């Protein structure tokens, strides 16, 4: 969600701080600010709304200095106003913060009783005052951090600047990511490697509880017990080009069209084309002993998990439980001996999912993680790391990460089936062949972009839209509805087709478009019956099917979107494309902010 960048530099930093914030706009935000140290003073500039407003403020009131911190905020405590925007500051200390301080009320009451004055409604400001109080008592920045950090409960990444020490910054992390970047005579802090990509490729990932003192000469890292530690310096691989749209109008559009390429890249890591077998990374446990799979995820990743449940149970005959991460721990789930807990996340930092992972670790589960950031917290804590290779996904609404997740999960389901003795060599080769067809089928689906664009105006006026699907297309109906909600702000719901008559049918009239995902096949006839029920009540149907399905359904649809004829295994990957494109083009018709929809964040690092 929020973004942090800090620079201890040899040259003025304001412009580079803002450039770093621009590279983190994809995370979602509603205000922004920077603070530099200049001539013994903390110089702070903040603005609500888009970064352009902060840029305008800096043109009127520049912020000089070679050391500074900057932040994009996604509101938790307090409205998205300038007063609540980061950095927060006293006369001695300025600070930016990702995450949430759970015990802030208790700390705030203590500080008010001590005579401290607050200017915002945020939880973050208590940390500024706690540190400032120690600095005013004569403590060094390092001593102040040693005292204050153990008092904070919750999740945080912090970057702190000190008026009295203009040549250093201090960073800290607990449950929210923070990286250190190393340059020539400069050192950096950032929420992720992408923020630092134009500045350096040499980075270190702080571990849980770490805090770091950053100077121009480098970084000194301490663990949660204040012991000096070394963290590996790695090559980030992040590139500035990843944050450029090229010839596309939006990042979301670019990422939809990248799917054939990134799915092919992902599959190359999980199948041996010559042998036509599935290949997973080295595993230190016996997959054949797995008797139950517990899948945990949020949002779009949860829908990928729903599809995977069909695959695991069909191919491997292994029972699967699936939970949204925010509810998982609170129902106190019964976790079996020899269970595999599978976590799916684009960022690998989602707070709810990470907390669920640690709960399963404590319960003795084997941990597998499907993630797009192989250096993320979840990835580092996994027994089995299954990276997707989607590349950076900048649009807040997930597209290519979703289809790459599906590709990995299909390969995992087949591999588990082989290990359990439920899939023979011939069946495995067939699965591999179909998976290898997916990139070409995704390309064929993208060929219908102009058709979908031409019909988007039929959906844009609607206040409510229903999506229907059966079998693995039911999660795709949920995903299609989510995409439309996220970026067009139209209320949309996804249902299993057979459930429509159990309530949702009451909503149908001639103002409610119904999007039906229905590849031809064994379930198609039943879906056609559901479509007839919609037609009888004046509903406007958009049928997404192959040529055979469209012909069989007959006339009476408001519009049809033809997909290539595909094997049921890869249908969820292929049918993701039209629901993504439909949401995208409807949002364009409505003129919404496609890449940064209101109130949403890319990586939700608070529970």
C-alpha positions, 0 to 999 in steps of 0.5 A, spaced: 500 500 500 503 506 502 510 507 499 517 509 502 523 512 499 529 515 503 536 518 500 542 520 504 545 523 498 551 527 495 546 531 491 539 535 492 534 529 493 527 532 492 526 531 485 529 524 486 524 523 492 518 525 487 521 520 482 521 514 487 514 516 489 512 516 482 514 509 481 510 507 487 503 510 485 501 503 483 501 501 490 495 506 491 495 512 495 491 518 497 496 523 499 503 524 499 509 528 502 517 529 502 521 532 508 529 534 507 534 537 511 537 543 509 541 548 513 539 545 520 532 545 519 527 540 517 523 542 510 516 539 509 512 539 503 505 535 503 499 535 499 493 531 499 490 527 492 495 525 486 502 526 486 501 532 481 499 536 487 505 535 491 509 537 485 505 543 484 507 545 492 514 544 491 514 548 485 512 554 489 516 552 495 522 548 494 525 543 499 533 543 498 537 538 501 541 532 500 538 528 505 530 526 505 524 522 506 518 521 502 511 517 502 505 516 499 499 515 504 493 510 503 489 512 509 487 508 515 487 513 521 484 519 519 481 522 513 486 523 506 488 530 508 494 534 508 494 534 516 494 527 516 499 526 510 506 524 511 511 525 513 509 527 520 514 531 524 516 535 530 522 540 531 527 535 531 524 528 528 521 527 521 518 520 520 514 516 514 510 510 516 507 504 512 503 499 516 499 500 523 500 502 530 495 498 534 497 500 541 497 508 538 491 510 543 494 508 549 501 511 547 497 517 544 494 518 551 501 517 555 504 523 550 498 528 551 499 527 559 506 528 558 504 535 554 505 533 547 501 536 542 498 533 536 497 535 529 493 529 526 489 524 527 494 518 525 497 513 529 504 515 526 504 521 529 505 517 536 512 514 533 514 521 531 513 524 539 516 518 542 522 518 538 522 526 539 521 526 546 528 521 547 532 526 542 530 532 546 532 528 553 539 528 549 539 521 547 542 519 540 538 517 534 540 510 535 539 510 543 532 513 541 530 507 536 532 502 541 528 505 546 522 506 542 521 500 537 520 495 543 514 499 545 510 499 538 505 493 537 502 492 530 506 492 523 510 498 520 516 500 516 519 506 518 524 511 515 526 517 520 530 523 519 533 527 525 534 535 525 541 534 529 544 529 525 543 531 518 547 526 515 543 519 516 537 516 516 534 510 520 529 505 518 526 499 521 521 494 519 516 489 523 511 486 518 511 491 513 517 490 507 523 495 507 529 495 503 536 498 503 539 500 497 547 501 496 550 507 491 556 510 490 557 515 495 549 514 497 545 510 500 537 509 500 531 506 503 525 504 499 518 500 500 521 495 494 526 494 489 522 498 484 522 504 488 530 504 488 531 501 480 533 508 477 538 509 483 541 502 484 541 495 483 544 493 489 540 492 495 539 488 502 532 486 504 531 487 512 528 481 516 523 481 521 525 486 527 531 489 523 532 496 524 538 500 520 542 506 520 543 509 513 549 514 512 553 516 505 558 510 507 553 505 507 548 501 512 549 498 519 543 493 520 541 491 527 536 485 529 530 486 534 535 484 540 539 490 537 545 486 535 549 488 529 548 483 523 549 482 516 544 482 511 546 479 504 547 484 498 543 482 492 542 484 485 535 487 485 533 485 477 528 491 478 528 496 472 525 503 471 522 500 464 517 496 468 514 502 470 513 505 463 506 504 459 510 504 452 504 505 447 499 503 451 494 507 454 494 504 461 498 499 465 492 495 466 491 494 458 499 493 458 499 488 463 493 484 460 496 484 453 503 481 456 499 475 459 501 470 453 508 472 454 508 472 462 504 465 462 509 462 457 515 465 461 512 462 468 510 455 464 517 454 462 519 454 469 514 448 471 514 443 465 519 440 461 517 440 454 521 435 451 519 430 456 512 433 457 512 432 464 511 437 470 517 439 474 517 443 480 523 446 484 527 442 489 522 439 495 525 437 502 518 434 503 515 428 501 509 430 497 506 424 496 504 424 504 500 430 503 493 428 505 489 435 505 491 442 502 489 448 505 489 454 501 489 461 503 489 468 499 485 474 498 481 478 493 483 475 486 488 470 489 483 467 493 479 466 486 485 463 483 485 458 489 478 457 488 480 454 481 485 450 484 481 447 489 477 444 482 484 441 480 487 438 486 480 435 487 479 432 480 486 430 479 490 428 485 483 426 489 486 430 495 481 434 499 482 442 499 479 447 504 480 454 502 479 461 506 480 468 505 486 470 509 482 475 513 477 470 516 482 464 517 485 465 523 479 467 527 475 461 525 480 457 529 481 452 523 483 444 524 489 443 521 491 436 519 497 432 520 501 432 514 497 438 511 500 442 506 498 450 507 498 453 500 498 461 500 497 465 494 499 472 493 501 477 488 506 481 493 508 476 498 507 482 503 499 482 504 498 482 512 492 478 512 495 472 508 502 473 512 499 472 519 495 466 516 502 463 514 505 464 520 499 461 524 500 455 519 507 454 521 506 454 528 501 449 527 506 444 524 504 445 516 508 445 510 508 451 507 507 453 500 507 459 497 505 462 490 508 469 489 510 474 484 515 477 488 520 471 490 524 476 495 518 477 499 516 476 506 512 470 504 517 467 499 523 467 504 518 463 509 516 458 505 518 451 505 516 450 497 517 457 493 513 457 487 514 463 483 510 466 478 514 470 473 509 475 471 514 481 472 512 487 476 504 489 476 503 496 476 495 496 475 492 496 482 487 491 479 491 484 478 491 481 471 497 478 469 499 476 476 492 472 476 493 468 470 500 466 472 498 464 478 493 459 475 498 456 470 503 455 477 497 452 480 495 447 474 502 445 474 502 444 482 495 440 481 498 435 476 505 434 480 501 432 486 497 427 482 503 424 479 506 423 486 499 421 489 499 415 483 492 418 481 495 421 474 499 416 469 505 418 464 500 419 458 495 423 463 501 428 465 503 428 458 496 431 456 496 436 461 503 439 459 500 439 452 494 443 454 498 448 458 503 449 453 497 451 448 495 456 453 499 462 451 497 461 444 490 461 446 491 467 450 493 471 444 487 468 440 482 471 446 486 478 445 484 478 438 477 480 440 479 486 444 476 491 439 469 487 439 469 487 447 471 495 446 465 496 441 460 493 446 463 496 453 458 502 452 452 497 453 454 495 460 457 502 462 450 505 464 448 499 468 448 500 476 448 493 477 451 487 473 451 479 474 456 474 472 454 467 472 459 461 471 459 453 473 464 449 475 471 452 474 468 458 471 464 460 477 471 463 480 471 466 474 465 469 474 467 472 481 473 475 478 469 478 473 465 481 478 471 484 482 474 487 476 468 491 474 467 493 481 474 495 482 475 500 476 468 502 473 465 502 480 459 499 478 456 494 483 457 487 480 456 480 483 458 473 481 454 467 482 454 459 480 449 459 475 445 454 478 444 458 484 441 464 481 434 461 482 436 461 489 435 469 490 439 473 485 434 472 480 429 477 484 434 482 481 434 481 474 430 486 469 431 489 463 436 494 466 441 488 469 446 486 464 448 478 466 455 476 463 455 468 462 461 465 462 460 458 459 465 454 454 461 449 450 462 442 454 458 437 459 456 443 463 453 448 457 446 445 457 445 446 464 448 453 463 443 455 457 437 453 461 439 458 466 440 463 461 433 462 459 431 464 466 434 470 465 431 472 458 424 470 461 425 476 466 428 481 461 435 480 463 440 482 458 445 477 456 452 477 454 455 470 453 462 469 453 463 462 449 466 459 443 463 458 437 460 452 438 457 454 445 454 461 441 451 457 436 448 452 441 445 458 445 441 460 439 439 468 439 437 472 444 443 475 447 445 482 447 452 481 445 456 475 445 464 474 445 467 469 442 473 465 445 477 460 442 475 452 443 480 450 449 481 444 453 477 445 460 484 445 464 486 452 461 479 455 460 480 459 466 486 462 464 483 464 457 476 466 460 480 471 464 482 475 458 475 477 456 472 479 463 479 483 464 478 487 457 470 488 459 472 491 465 477 495 462 473 498 456 467 499 461 472 503 465 474 507 460 467 509 457 466 511 464 472 515 465 475 512 471 482 512 474 483 505 471 490 504 474 489 507 481 482 506 482 479 510 488 480 507 495 484 501 493 491 499 494 496 494 491 499 491 497 494 491 503 499 491 509 495 492 514 489 487 517 
